[in-house]
Amino acid sequence: PVVASAPFELRPTDGSVTGLPGEFSVLCHAGFKGEGSLKSPNQDCFSIVSIAPRTWGFVVLDGHGIDGHHVACRVVRALARLLTKTDLGGCEFCSTAWFEAVCDKAQEDLAAFAFLTEPELNCQASGAAGVLGVIRDSSLFVANVGDCRALVVNPDGSLGFSSSDHSLRDPVEVQRIEAAGGEVRECHGGSVRVFRKGKTFPGLGMSRSFGDMSVKDCGVTATPTVAGPIELQSGSKLLFASDGVFDVMSNEQTMELLQGQDVHAMNSEVTAKSKAGWEEIEKSYCDDITSIVLLFQAS
């Protein structure tokens, strides 16, 4: 597998990965977390995995919390390994149960690693969101945990598929967390966060994630939402990206940037427009931005 965090750029001409079902580009750029944080680590990372003949995996992870970069790096490596286990748990490859087993094993790996490394690695209030995509022949399967997203643009420019983020404004997500004993509160500035009941900790801003051990018994699961098979056409554009893109651009705005044929030019435009969006909204803050763009070609 190719596993990396950034700053990182991988272009089709690199020759670093061969046999992929089309030309691709990867950009993984650190954001800016405010004055005095110039050395703040990039908490995004990604993986591209050869699973089997004509079968590839794509992963984007977005860490959060003080040790989110370590969590994301550990989980993306576990997922890269687990995606190659096509019979994991005796489940049918690419089924919902299989993706759930992959994410569950990645969470178990992180928990074991955290137990061995604490207090150096704090996974109590550090975690990661993620999106996984598997392309098998011309079929795409997607699993997402949190607010990383997968997007498919058809050759005619229309929307082929978008994964759905897990949000604390979703009543179903809130109901699960409250049923497990967690509390969801609206905080200063209008943000919505998860807390242990009666506590002011941890104040997590998402309903599903890897890591975040302090609220794993409060309904914040690493169970993915799974979609597929999504049938791809030659000329379809696929985007796997962190919320550094989608927090500032809608699907429609992003799709407008994926209408060409030069994958690196399209991906560079996604990154540039995302950075501009953060500058317009936040001024002194820009999230880390990671995006994989693939121009699919059927074999």
PyMOL commands that set and color helices and strands:
alter all, ss='L'
color gray80, all
select helices_A, chain A and resi 12-14+68-82+88-90+96-117+171-179+188-190+213-218+243-246+251-256+263-282
alter helices_A, ss='H'
color red, helices_A
select strands_A, chain A and resi 2-5+8-10+22-29+44-52+55-64+127-136+139-145+149-153+159-162+182-186+192-196+202-204+210-211+225-231+237-241+289-296
alter strands_A, ss='S'
color yellow, strands_A
deselect
rebuild
show_as cartoon
